[in-house]
Structures are given as structure tokens and as C-alpha cells.
Amino acid sequence: MNAALASAAVVVRRTIAASAEELFDAWLDPEALAAWMRPGTVRSAVAKVEPHEGGSYEITMFGQSGPIVHRGVYRQIDRPKRLVFTWASPGTELRDTLVTVDFMPVDTLTEVVVTHEELPESAKPSHRNGWTRGLENLEQACTQGLFSQTQLKEMS
């Protein structure tokens, strides 16, 4: 990896009052994912997921400037510890980048750490903001009880 790409890794952390299982599942359930994956001015989103290693996903975010499609493939699914997937969007110049999400229990809370690698240098600020806002939305959804184990099972 060249120095420009290596330096462009984005790491965002948030500790959320939910179990690692609930948070992990909210990343793989299409309805849950669409509910919280709405950073910035995104008003709504639609998600399609094939939640297995080698499976693909597509998240279409609808904002003021129209739809923005994000696509990738799940490389590792280790419930409830780690999720690794590729991420390609207009913000990455449609090149595959790599996202790793770690879920670390801390008492009754879970620290969620998103590491986004192989980004073009110019994409670093927008992706840091996007992941920060996304995790804020995920926390808010958990606080409102939207992603309990029972509700996630009902969505499936």
C-alpha cells in the first residue's frame, strides 16, 4: 500500500448502550441498516444485503443531490466481534476500499470501532464525518429501542 493510501485510514469509535449482538445484527439486517445508515443530509436509505462471507450488499442513500449508491462484498463475518467488507461509492472514486467494524463489550455497553482503509486522501474528511454521523444514528436508534433482539428477528 502506498503512503497516500495508508495515511488515509479513518478510525471512528463510539460506545453504545447495547449488546455486541444487537449492534452487530443492525449492520446486517437490511431494514435496520437503512434506518441508521443516513449520514449528513441523507433523508432515507434502502439496503439490500446477502449477509454471508462473499455475499454482497448495496446501500442507496437518498439526499438533496439525489441517490448515492454504495456497494461491497462481505469478507469476514465473525458475530458478534468483527465485520469486514469492501466499500465502493462515488466518494471512493468507485474503487473498493476496506471497512473493518469491531464490536468490543465493555460491561453492559459495546464500543464500536469503524476502521476505513485504502481511501483516497481526498475522501478522508467526508468518510470520517459519515461514519461519525452513522454511529450517532445507530446509538440514537438503540436508545429508542429500535434494534432489540426481538425486533431484529421480526424484521428478518
C-alpha positions in Angstrom: 0.0 0.0 0.0 1.4 3.4 -0.8 1.9 6.1 1.8 -1.0 8.3 0.5 -3.5 5.5 0.9 -2.0 4.2 4.2 -2.3 7.7 5.8 -5.9 8.0 4.6 -7.3 5.4 7.1 -10.2 6.7 9.1 -11.0 5.4 12.6 -14.2 6.3 14.3 -15.2 5.0 17.8 -18.4 5.1 19.8 -19.5 3.4 22.9 -23.2 2.5 22.8 -25.6 1.1 25.4 -26.5 -2.1 23.6 -25.1 -5.6 23.4 -22.5 -6.5 20.8 -25.0 -8.9 19.3 -27.7 -6.2 18.8 -25.2 -3.8 17.3 -23.6 -6.4 15.0 -27.1 -7.5 13.8 -28.0 -3.9 13.0 -25.2 -3.9 10.4 -26.5 -7.0 8.6 -30.3 -6.5 8.7 -31.4 -4.5 5.7 -34.2 -2.7 7.4 -32.1 -1.8 10.4 -29.2 -0.8 8.2 -31.4 1.5 6.2 -32.8 3.1 9.4 -29.5 4.2 10.8 -27.1 4.5 7.8 -28.1 8.0 6.9 -25.2 10.4 7.5 -25.3 14.2 6.9 -28.2 15.3 4.7 -29.3 11.8 3.7 -33.1 11.7 4.3 -33.6 8.0 3.7 -31.8 4.8 2.6 -32.6 1.4 1.1 -30.3 -1.5 1.8 -30.0 -5.0 0.2 -27.8 -7.5 1.9 -26.6 -11.0 1.4 -25.2 -11.5 5.0 -22.6 -14.2 4.5 -18.9 -14.1 3.7 -18.6 -13.5 -0.1 -22.2 -12.0 -0.1 -22.8 -8.6 -1.5 -24.6 -5.5 -0.2 -25.9 -2.3 -1.7 -27.0 0.8 0.2 -28.7 3.6 -1.7 -28.8 6.8 0.3 -31.2 9.5 -0.8 -30.1 13.1 -0.1 -30.6 16.5 -1.5 -28.4 15.8 -4.6 -30.2 12.5 -5.4 -29.3 8.9 -4.8 -25.8 7.7 -3.9 -25.1 4.0 -4.2 -22.6 2.2 -2.0 -21.7 -1.4 -2.8 -19.4 -4.0 -1.5 -18.7 -7.6 -0.5 -18.5 -9.1 3.0 -15.1 -10.6 3.5 -15.4 -11.6 7.2 -18.5 -12.1 9.4 -17.5 -13.1 12.9 -20.6 -12.5 15.0 -20.6 -10.6 17.3 -16.9 -9.5 17.2 -15.9 -8.3 13.7 -17.3 -7.4 10.3 -15.1 -6.8 7.3 -16.3 -5.6 3.9 -15.3 -3.7 0.9 -16.9 -0.3 0.2 -17.1 1.4 -3.1 -19.1 4.6 -3.8 -18.7 7.9 -5.7 -16.8 9.1 -2.6 -14.1 6.5 -3.1 -14.0 7.2 -6.9 -15.9 3.9 -7.3 -12.8 2.0 -6.1 -13.0 -0.8 -3.5 -11.9 0.3 -0.1 -11.9 -1.8 3.1 -14.0 -1.3 6.2 -13.5 -3.2 9.5 -16.0 -2.9 12.3 -15.0 -4.2 15.7 -17.6 -4.7 18.5 -16.0 -4.8 21.9 -18.2 -5.3 25.0 -17.4 -3.0 28.0 -19.6 -4.1 30.9 -23.2 -3.5 29.6 -22.0 -1.3 26.8 -20.3 -2.0 23.5 -17.5 0.0 21.9 -17.9 0.0 18.1 -14.8 0.9 16.1 -15.0 1.5 12.4 -11.7 1.5 10.5 -12.0 2.5 6.9 -8.8 1.9 4.9 -7.5 2.3 1.4 -9.4 5.6 0.9 -8.2 8.3 -1.5 -6.7 11.1 0.6 -9.4 13.5 -0.6 -12.2 11.1 0.8 -10.9 11.0 4.4 -12.8 14.0 5.8 -16.2 13.1 4.3 -15.9 9.5 5.4 -14.8 10.4 8.9 -17.9 12.6 9.1 -20.1 10.0 7.5 -19.1 7.2 9.9 -19.3 9.5 12.9 -22.9 10.5 12.0 -23.8 7.0 11.2 -22.7 5.7 14.6 -24.5 8.6 16.2 -27.7 7.5 14.4 -27.0 3.9 15.4 -26.7 4.9 19.0 -29.9 7.0 18.8 -31.8 4.1 17.3 -30.6 1.8 20.1 -31.6 4.4 22.7 -35.1 4.5 21.2 -35.2 0.7 21.4 -35.5 0.2 17.6 -33.0 -2.7 17.4 -33.8 -5.0 20.3 -33.1 -8.7 19.5 -36.8 -9.4 19.3 -37.4 -6.6 16.7 -34.4 -7.6 14.6 -35.7 -11.2 14.4 -39.2 -9.8 13.4 -37.6 -7.8 10.6 -35.8 -10.9 9.2 
